[in-house]
Structure formats: structure tokens, C-alpha cells
Amino acid sequence: MAMPEAGGESAFPGADDETASASARPEAALDPTAAALAALASQNSSELAQQAAAYFRKQTLLVEAQSQLVQIQTEHLHEQRAVNLSLLKLRRFGERLKLGLQLAVGVAAAVLAVALMRMVWSALGDHELVVEAFAVPPDMAVRGITGQVLAAQVLDKLGQINAQANSSRAPSSYAGDWQHEVKVEIPETGVSISELQRFFRDWLGHETHITGEVIHASDGLSMTVRAGEEPGRTVSAPESELSALTQLAAEAAFESTQPYRYSMYLKETGRRTQALEVARKLALTGPTKRERAWAWAAVVDQLGDAGDVAGSMQAGLNAIEIDPSLALSYLNVSGAAYFSGDDEKNLQYEREGLKRLEIDTTDLAPDGRAALRFENTAVLADLLGDFQKAAKNYQALASGPEFENWKQIAPLGQSYELARQHDAAGSLAIMAHHPVSDAQALEYLSQMTEDFVAGYERALAVDDWTAAAADMHEAISAAPHWPEFAPIAVPLLLQPRLAYALARAGRQAEAESAAATLSKTCYRCARARGWVAATARDWPRADREFADAVRQAPSLPFAYADWGVALLERGDADGAIGKFATAHERGPHFADALELWGEALLTKGDYSSAIEKFSQAAQFAPRWGHLYLMWGHALDRAGKHDAALEQYRHAADMDLSAADRAALGAQAHS
């Protein structure tokens, strides 16, 4: 270990004192050599002996004294060392105490800073609705109807209105949203944390204050309500109807602060004309582009409810032009396109709306987003012939949270899509818990983008054309009960189905009469006219009508499949296969196109290819009895009799038309 350099400080407490004591210590005067000589000399002289003895005694005393001094100095050194160590410990404790106090002050300052930052952040995001105590006449206050009581009643009414304003829109997307932050405020006195918070909210926040006063009027009570900086609105009611007065006041305040949600509330409570007026006003004068786009999207829905399809379509285009990122604009326009008979635009807007729905994540409430995704995915799948996917999405919609009555409506969609898969039994099983006729289903047209005429589709699934025609007659007869929808439902949705069913039932004259009334700009109408021409074996007219249907909606698979059937009926198997192939390209999961393709191959004797098509079709229509019957025929003709028998057994367990049942019986007999 290195020693301290000369002149430097010692590394050990008390070392300097010890060094100083050692340097001050007197050296011993007794020289050993001299002492020995003196002892020899004293042997020859008594005087010298005495002097030597005295000297030795003196030296002995000196040594003892020095020893005592060394002991005293050593004890002093130890005491001094202990004192120095105590002083050092005390100094270190003081330094630690000072550091601790500094840290405590720092932590306290940090906590205060964080608290102030939280207050500032809270104030910046503050969108509270504050209902202040109303000014009331003294006689009302004496009777207990104070300003605080009235403010609380208005607040309760606001909560009820807000709960009824059903919308897919997320509350945070509203200008000045306060859905979850409403309260009655009573003024405080003194300085406190709450007063500091109030200071920050007033300075940085976005609170909306509702104030007002009540006065006696000639016809009862008059209440003026002011929301923020909006001009006051005055409502009146008899003095005995205080609840009605606070309801009117709450509605006035809600309209001033939340016009979009107020429009939804009016719609939900049956005041559709007033709801449309509020939505139109917001669409024209809203504070932001986003707010105006949302308002136009609401107008789309409300004009559609009123039967104004053209106006609904234009409102949707306005919404898209103002804000192309809003998913609901496209989804609502797709519904308007459907009810105008333009299935191609319906498909395009559905696709774009669903794409935007995955991007537009801020403006939609979670339940609303989920419901819109399930509903519109089902609609898009139906447009492409993927009825299996559509049924699954309606099932998910029915199993999800309650939103805009979809839990009641979605089972109708599921039943409808199962029937479209030729699963009549599955469709009926769903309807056993939701017994709604096709005529009654028209009542739901205002809340869907597909008309769920499941009974009609179940009749088609087993080729019961007479029952299908009767179902449509019933629905058309019931349509006048919903006057807003009759102008849409009858010519564009119901009449084409009636013409098709009549034609397939062999009632040609009635079918021709029904087809003559159909619109020239309606995809379903062109398809129905094509079928009427085909059952009349007027092939040139059938080709023209199916070509027109394809022109109107080239992206949909159904008209191609219809046209292929007409070609197959006249013996043109190759032409039919071309149409079925195109239908499959447009709708890869459209089982009908694959099954019909298999039947065309069967007529050409290409049994292995036919078997392949039937197998593919079964993936998307696993309960289609006719499909399994035809699959069995192909296997039989290919010499695979055991496999054919298995498919016949499957067919026997499923829904079959009377003709198919007879064919299966003949096959079993043979």
C-alpha cells in the first residue's frame, strides 16, 4: 500500500496528531556504553558509586515519566481520533440530510408539476356540458322549485334524449361532444383545488354552459334556454305541466349543442319530417366539412325512408364530395342505389364503403362499426352470390350487441340467405323463432339494404313456382300499408319476382302482363323480362333482355347464369358453358353457376368435369338436394355406382322439388 507523500495529508483520521506527538517526544539521555563505564568506575570509588546510583535513579524516574507521558499521549490520541470520527460521521449525516431535503423538494415540485400538467391536459380535452342553476320567480323557489331543481330536471331530460339518439357515430367525433360529461354546477366560494381546475377549464377547455330563466307568462310558464354563445330559445307550457316545459327546454338545448344526434333522436321518436329538417340545416351550415358530410349521410337515410330515392342518391353524392373519407356516405349511397334498381352502383359503393370502414376508425362507435361491417359484408356477399358468407354475417349480426334493431332484423337476413343457398329447411328453422311473413318484412325496408323475402326464396329452392307467385301477390297487396315504400318496393323489388315466378309456373300471359310494367333501368327487371321471354321460347328477345341486364350490371354473376340457362334450354351447351364460366368469374362462390356448369358438361358427356363442378358447388351450397341428385347422375354415368349411391342418399335427406323427388324415386327403383 502506498504511503502518503511528505508534506501531504494523511489518509487516516488522527494520523497528523500522532506524528506531531512522536516528533515532540524527548530522546532518552542514558547512553548504554557510558552507563557501563560508569558502573566499572564506581567499583573502585564509593563516591562514584553514590553518584552513579543517584544518576541511575534519576534516569529510572525519567524513563518512568516518559512512559507515563507516552501512555497519556496515546490515550489522548485515541480520544482525539474518536472525536474526529464522530465529527466526520456527523458531517456525513448532515450532508445526507441536506441531500434528502433537496430530493424531497424536487419530488414535491415534480408532483406539483405533474398535477398542473394533468389539470391542463384535462382542461384541453374538456367538453363538459354544464347546466347552471336557472333563475326562477321567488314564488316558485318558495314552493321548492328552485333553480337547482329545474337544472337537474333538464339534465335528466338531456340524458334521456341522448340515450334515444341511436347512431353508429362515435360520440368523440361530434363537434362539442359532451355525451359522457354532463353535470349541474352550483357556484363555489374560496380558493381550492376545484377552483384551480375551474380556472384551467375556463381558460383552456371547451365547456358548454346551459343557462336560463323561468318567468310567469299569460298562458303559464315561459323558459328561455341558452347553450353556450347560441341565442336563447324560449319554450312555454302550462304551469301544471312542468315536466313538459323541461322536456321542451332540454330538446332546445340538445338541438343547439348536438344537432346531428338531435336529428337521430327525432327519427327514433317518429318525427321524421322534423329530423330531416334538422339534418338538412346541419348539412348546409355545419361548422366543419366532416360535420356537414355526416349530416348529408343522415339525409340519405331519411330521404330513403320517405321514398325519395333520387334525392337520397344526390344527398349521398354530396356527402362523398364534401368528405370522401367518410365510410358511411358510401354505405348509405349503396342502399339508395339498390332501391333505384342500379345493382352495379350498389356493388361499387358497398366495396368502397367497406374499404373505407377499415380505414375510418375514429368516427364510428365500436358497436356501430361491428354492425355496419357485418351488415354490409353480408350485402356485398349477396350481390356476388356468396350466400353462405352472407348468412354467416347475418348470424354474427344477430349474435352481437343490440344496435338499431338489428338483433331483430338480422335473423330475417340469415333465413333469406339460407333459402338462397337452396336450404329451405335451414331457412324455416330460423323463422321458427322469428315468424315474419314476406309481407310483414316490408316494414323493415327503412332499416336494410336488402328486402328479406325469405318465403319466396324458400319456394324457389324447391321449384314451387305457384307458391312463390302467391307469396309475391300477398306482399304486393300489403305494400300500401307502408305508403313511403310502396313506390319503391312494388315496381323494383316485388313485381320482377312476380313476373319470374309466373313465367316459371307456366302462367305465360300473366307473366307477360307483369313484365310489361317493369322499369327499363332496373337490373332485376331486365333479368325478369329475359326469363319471361325464355319461357315463351322467344330466344332473340331473351338474348336482348339478358344482354341488357349484363350491360346494366356487368360485375354481378346472376344475369350471366340466367342467360346460360336460356342457351342450354335451346341446346347450345358450349354457349351456356361460356356464360356459366363468366358468372363463376364474377362470383367465385356462387354455387348456382358451378352447378349449372356441371349440368351443361353432363349434356356433353364430360362426366369427370361435371363431377368436379358439382363437388365445387357443394362447398358453397352444402344443403342443395338437386345438386346432389345431379352429382349422383354424373357419377352413375361415369360408372362410379357406389359413389353415386352415396350422393343419392345425401339428396334424399335434403329439400327437393316434386320433380326431383320423383326422379330420385325412379333412380332408387332402377
Steps between C-alpha positions, in 0.01 A plus 500: 500500500646840404583738781406867495761728352699732724308814567170343391191430710471162668245260369387415854320720755729594792820401321633859501458531878689174554792615286522829687512326840777271389716788379455688828603202719843563689772252414642277784816656662647165613778372277547124554880511447542791740285327757718187478825699548350690792403174666860365470648823635267505796635169615833666590346817654219524751437863402463403142277214605266740677499737206433212263216370718349849512538530126334165440211590730457827311504319167253245627261775609548671163418178314191443716391860438551458128304178505212669683514787249487259210203324658321832557575612145378166364176527696460859376566385146226234525257751648585753230454232233157407640398867501618542141306191392185630673541837331547327165186289550303808602624688194403209276153477661452872443594465137256208460227693677560795270487272195179338629336839548603602149356178360175546695467853366569373149243221527242741639567740212472214247170383653366854486613536139335170404180603678497831315571324169212259566271794572611672179462181295160434651397856426616473136285189452210634702169488312267498797146619483434709810139575587504797734226578747209673328359832614144443628225722640503530882161332539630189321812489716285523813308192380828308459528545124843659521745573220704194599191277485411620150862460386500141626171426319635642174815294548292183544307575181825558311621157609180337376520678164864401461420135571233498227726661240602166350790537259803312371702816549758512780421767763857633485450598134230758572585865505483585871428145615391482863314169500674360809575828679188676616436652840315763695731767637446696821741796546776454763676755716861518619817374336547125470624232264158501335526874446842450338350233277216738416758765404674264256168378351384856446834594346578194288189283490196472273217484747147575391298681763123484497333783680148634510216657688135432561232768512125505536318554170136554415455137399713339771878484529759615251857367512788647301798270449844604380769254395847652485503805279193393302199734514245410764196292408172543683251220565167516680262264678218520752620537856354161585719333234846571633634169363388594148671838541834345602467248214459782246789688658724191489413439132581862417835475680578163338429633152726800561791293630462164318300555177607172336399288797184705537405405144556132590286545811215651297520212253493239778198667660302504174539870413658431163406825327655705779803267505557563128474877551763495775735277295462718189577815696813344647605372156488854363632697799705255709821635657737253326514295181484181703190618683330595172594165343349313794185710469469420128543130583207535740297673229566201269344267754206727580411576138514127430253447784273754335519320164705771327762273340633764259536755779662238721756417231586868446541559873743209514702641213511834683641324808769325294596823324538688830699227677601196291645324806166453679408131474133546585445722194586214264304242698190718507530582129526128427156456657359782288648334190339170593157655540539675165564167326866582424671189636833581336534826694373320806792257469756774436393713795483198730857407411628853549304546822639181655851601398453841662348336806833334576681834469241733657566397861426819695144595411316176573393355832630142557150347494406705194819403319444129570137516387586689181779256420280191543202651319685636200729200467183293477353735238819490291518120524136473390567722197775258392301183564693400813185422698688284749720792608201732508310262731797476738529877525130541574537232766791695654292818484214328681741372767671836555403796718166670442531775243222669304266198535737274307472218753134473395556554128818296443330157540281591202815559300650172613182312407491673161863413421454135603207479260719653228741208564204267427480404868127540557505293819775713653313814405181373663689403816613861542151634435353266762640746755422810289163437330484787251332474161641665191219754514594591856869515407427804284467696823875470548591653164600826668773320695661273244658493156344166406135397502482175690226311315610169644170322438525571129857369490401184687237433233764547230733260681259213428371632165157577646426781256131520588580559868762759403247691286243488781756636744575794274130573448459515877799730542379735224155512659654595836731769358245786528518463879844663468428786257858632508635168375228384260630717207841334544415150612229413248656596163865430582501218755173310492364524147816353337481203735131452421567502124777241540287269718204524264720421201656195667151385613387493135260792541642675198227757436515625861878502486499708180256745657714539811821534296350776285482730803864459600754784489751512216778618734478225759736200506251265664234617255716418196573154641129435559412610145770267369348206687151583373636501144688173560194316633318622189796357303547838338875461486591825320301702754650299786851571370426873475360518853782301657754705306336815638522359853869423451554853368333652805700294753803339334667422835215285635476127415123445485405620150785295349363189673144581385620542143693172522182314600317646199784389271500152652122475454542552125781242482801732490709330769826668399341846503344421837836387643653832390234693694531275807878545496455879494246480782751296702771757430275781628384298803755228587280372785174510304396134520229529232752588229715197586203262521357621167845472346505139618161434340623644168807274514272208578306558176831493312595166656798651690418318821832548681490878449134508604584309820773756575255792459236335721764438766605867492141619518434287809755705694274806473157334509547195723124443545388520136312179424481549122878547488562163667246334270681628190835408655370146543390491133849602387665237717255235377576578139870495575458147634562596864183344633594475870598867508178585312295315759662706774399826328145373446479432873612855571238634260225297671580672831466849353240729345388388155241614252218262409670424169833428668333283759335298222832470314673380817224244557537371144875476547458303823249268331739432213 
